[in-house]
Amino acid sequence: MITFLGLVSIVQTLSIALGVGSSTLAVINFLVAIKDGKIDDAERRMMGVVYVVLRVAMVIILITTILLISAEYSSAGLAGLSAFSLGQLLTLFVLFTNAMLMTAHLMSTTFGPGLQAGSWYTLGILLALNTIGWTNFSFTTFILSYMTWLVLAIGVINLLMFSAKEKAKRREEETDS
């Protein structure tokens, strides 16, 4: 069982790394695509490929997290789940819910991209904290940190989107002159 859980943990680690990298590329692709004021077919295709990779990573992370937390649950029960595990579950819940809402066009672009990027980076940070053994935090501390991080991510993503749109607007005005 130890070997199996070790392998599951390795797959989870690789999937989180893939998701964080793909999320970064998704944001960069989107910002580059909107700089000229429109998303053309080639840009849309490239972003589509990145979104498929993100979805694959999400499914693998969900499966591996369920397996790892199930092992913790079977030995400690629900009350014995660590704040680290609860933080992972909450982050995955936000990640999946936001992705579904964005796909259905029910989540505003003001919040959706920032929530997604912030949640992916939260998973990466949790992984790094686990690697160095810094998982002895309370769930309250996690929630406050996560909320602060999401507000920052939403602000940064919106600032970058605003900047890209302004550059597109200036280019359009220059070509019209």
FIDREN-375418 format. One record per residue (C-alpha): residue in one letter; x, y, z. Coordinates in nm, 3 decimals, m for minus. Layout:
<atoms>
- A, X, Y, Z
...
</atoms>
This chain:
<atoms>
- M, 0.000, 0.000, 0.000
- I, 0.287, 0.238, 0.079
- T, 0.436, 0.187, m0.268
- F, 0.097, 0.243, m0.431
- L, 0.036, 0.566, m0.238
- G, 0.389, 0.679, m0.322
- L, 0.322, 0.628, m0.692
- V, m0.013, 0.806, m0.660
- S, 0.166, 1.097, m0.491
- I, 0.420, 1.115, m0.775
- V, 0.142, 1.119, m1.036
- Q, m0.037, 1.390, m0.839
- T, 0.283, 1.596, m0.824
- L, 0.338, 1.569, m1.198
- S, m0.027, 1.656, m1.266
- I, m0.015, 1.965, m1.045
- A, 0.305, 2.077, m1.219
- L, 0.137, 2.022, m1.556
- G, m0.171, 2.215, m1.441
- V, 0.025, 2.510, m1.300
- G, 0.232, 2.534, m1.618
- S, m0.070, 2.499, m1.845
- S, m0.263, 2.754, m1.642
- T, 0.025, 2.997, m1.683
- L, 0.027, 2.935, m2.058
- A, m0.352, 2.976, m2.075
- V, m0.330, 3.320, m1.913
- I, m0.035, 3.425, m2.131
- N, m0.205, 3.298, m2.449
- F, m0.522, 3.485, m2.359
- L, m0.336, 3.809, m2.286
- V, m0.140, 3.786, m2.611
- A, m0.458, 3.702, m2.805
- I, m0.651, 4.004, m2.678
- K, m0.365, 4.250, m2.739
- D, m0.480, 4.306, m3.095
- G, m0.843, 4.330, m2.991
- K, m0.955, 3.997, m3.135
- I, m0.889, 3.627, m3.091
- D, m0.822, 3.473, m3.432
- D, m0.865, 3.107, m3.529
- A, m0.500, 3.012, m3.475
- E, m0.500, 3.168, m3.127
- R, m0.829, 2.997, m3.045
- R, m0.687, 2.658, m3.156
- M, m0.374, 2.700, m2.943
- M, m0.578, 2.803, m2.641
- G, m0.805, 2.503, m2.701
- V, m0.508, 2.265, m2.682
- V, m0.394, 2.424, m2.355
- Y, m0.747, 2.392, m2.212
- V, m0.753, 2.020, m2.298
- V, m0.422, 1.974, m2.114
- L, m0.565, 2.164, m1.817
- R, m0.873, 1.941, m1.807
- V, m0.660, 1.625, m1.822
- A, m0.445, 1.755, m1.537
- M, m0.757, 1.841, m1.336
- V, m0.905, 1.493, m1.374
- I, m0.579, 1.323, m1.276
- I, m0.539, 1.555, m0.976
- L, m0.894, 1.483, m0.866
- I, m0.843, 1.107, m0.886
- T, m0.505, 1.111, m0.709
- T, m0.628, 1.349, m0.439
- I, m0.931, 1.130, m0.370
- L, m0.705, 0.824, m0.341
- L, m0.459, 0.999, m0.107
- I, m0.727, 1.158, 0.110
- S, m0.919, 0.829, 0.124
- A, m0.612, 0.666, 0.274
- E, m0.589, 0.946, 0.532
- Y, m0.962, 0.922, 0.600
- S, m0.950, 0.545, 0.649
- S, m0.692, 0.581, 0.925
- A, m0.804, 0.908, 1.089
- G, m1.171, 0.959, 1.000
- L, m1.333, 1.281, 0.884
- A, m1.238, 1.475, 1.197
- G, m0.878, 1.361, 1.153
- L, m0.830, 1.509, 0.806
- S, m0.547, 1.760, 0.808
- A, m0.591, 2.126, 0.721
- F, m0.359, 2.052, 0.428
- S, m0.602, 1.789, 0.292
- L, m0.904, 2.011, 0.354
- G, m0.721, 2.295, 0.178
- Q, m0.656, 2.074, m0.123
- L, m1.021, 1.970, m0.135
- L, m1.145, 2.329, m0.108
- T, m0.903, 2.446, m0.377
- L, m1.011, 2.163, m0.609
- F, m1.376, 2.248, m0.543
- V, m1.314, 2.612, m0.640
- L, m1.105, 2.508, m0.941
- F, m1.368, 2.268, m1.078
- T, m1.668, 2.487, m0.999
- N, m1.507, 2.792, m1.157
- A, m1.400, 2.593, m1.465
- M, m1.754, 2.467, m1.517
- L, m1.900, 2.815, m1.468
- M, m1.647, 2.966, m1.710
- T, m1.716, 2.694, m1.969
- A, m2.090, 2.763, m1.940
- H, m2.017, 3.139, m1.965
- L, m2.177, 3.192, m1.624
- M, m1.861, 3.330, m1.459
- S, m1.755, 3.686, m1.531
- T, m1.415, 3.736, m1.690
- T, m1.354, 3.983, m1.409
- F, m1.330, 3.696, m1.160
- G, m1.300, 3.365, m1.349
- P, m0.945, 3.383, m1.486
- G, m0.806, 3.515, m1.157
- L, m0.985, 3.245, m0.956
- Q, m0.852, 2.980, m1.190
- A, m0.492, 3.106, m1.190
- G, m0.499, 3.167, m0.815
- S, m0.635, 2.819, m0.747
- W, m0.378, 2.650, m0.970
- Y, m0.096, 2.836, m0.796
- T, m0.249, 2.747, m0.459
- L, m0.225, 2.378, m0.552
- G, 0.138, 2.435, m0.651
- I, 0.213, 2.617, m0.326
- L, 0.042, 2.342, m0.122
- L, 0.256, 2.087, m0.303
- A, 0.571, 2.285, m0.222
- L, 0.466, 2.323, 0.142
- N, 0.407, 1.949, 0.163
- T, 0.749, 1.879, 0.011
- I, 0.926, 2.083, 0.279
- G, 0.699, 1.961, 0.558
- W, 0.523, 2.291, 0.629
- T, 0.170, 2.152, 0.651
- N, 0.106, 2.211, 1.020
- F, m0.129, 2.507, 0.969
- S, m0.491, 2.549, 1.068
- F, m0.775, 2.539, 0.820
- T, m0.865, 2.896, 0.922
- T, m0.512, 3.009, 0.834
- F, m0.543, 2.831, 0.501
- I, m0.879, 2.992, 0.419
- L, m0.757, 3.342, 0.507
- S, m0.438, 3.292, 0.304
- Y, m0.628, 3.144, 0.010
- M, m0.882, 3.428, 0.007
- T, m0.605, 3.688, 0.021
- W, m0.417, 3.511, m0.257
- L, m0.731, 3.493, m0.476
- V, m0.799, 3.865, m0.432
- L, m0.438, 3.935, m0.535
- A, m0.461, 3.697, m0.834
- I, m0.788, 3.852, m0.951
- G, m0.634, 4.199, m0.921
- V, m0.317, 4.106, m1.112
- I, m0.504, 3.924, m1.390
- N, m0.747, 4.215, m1.429
- L, m0.462, 4.465, m1.439
- L, m0.290, 4.259, m1.710
- M, m0.615, 4.225, m1.909
- F, m0.680, 4.599, m1.879
- S, m0.327, 4.675, m1.997
- A, m0.359, 4.437, m2.295
- K, m0.695, 4.587, m2.394
- E, m0.559, 4.942, m2.365
- K, m0.267, 4.853, m2.592
- A, m0.512, 4.707, m2.843
- K, m0.723, 5.022, m2.825
- R, m0.417, 5.248, m2.880
- R, m0.305, 5.040, m3.180
- E, m0.653, 5.062, m3.328
- E, m0.661, 5.440, m3.278
- E, m0.314, 5.472, m3.437
- T, m0.420, 5.276, m3.744
- D, m0.740, 5.482, m3.775
- S, m0.541, 5.809, m3.769
</atoms>
